[in-house]
Amino acid sequence: MSVVLTKDATVVTLPDPLAPYTNKTVQKFNVAQMTDGGTDYVYDKGITKYTYPMRFMVTTEATITALRSFFDTTANGMVETFTLTDPFGATPTVRFNQSALTIVEHKKQGVYEFALEFKSA
């Protein structure tokens, strides 16, 4: 199954991410403090975020153009949220967790390589 980025009427379809694919990473927002006596206190802020790191190799320039446009205009970098359909069919609302989109172009082979990271909104 592919990876799909959707915001309103804009849809970008990417191939399966390269292995190993880590489904998602859990991030808990806890505050920890230690007293002078060495007792630890941890406060749970009740916030859980998920990050979705993925690496891709793409062979079509049209896909790269669509991804650049989606990142630059539709998502406005990290600003806007959108729906991510992951390889398992889950559809979380996410935003890009990166301020820059770096794409390496292997001109000889006509292959483009890039990494994306998404964070739950």
ABEGO torsion letter per residue (X at the ends): XBBBBBBEABBBBBBBBBOBBBABBBBBBBBBBBBAAGBBBBBBAGBBBBBBBBBBBBABAAAAAAAAAAAAAAAGEAABBBBBBBAAGBBBBBBBABABBBBBBBAAAGBBBBBBBBBBX
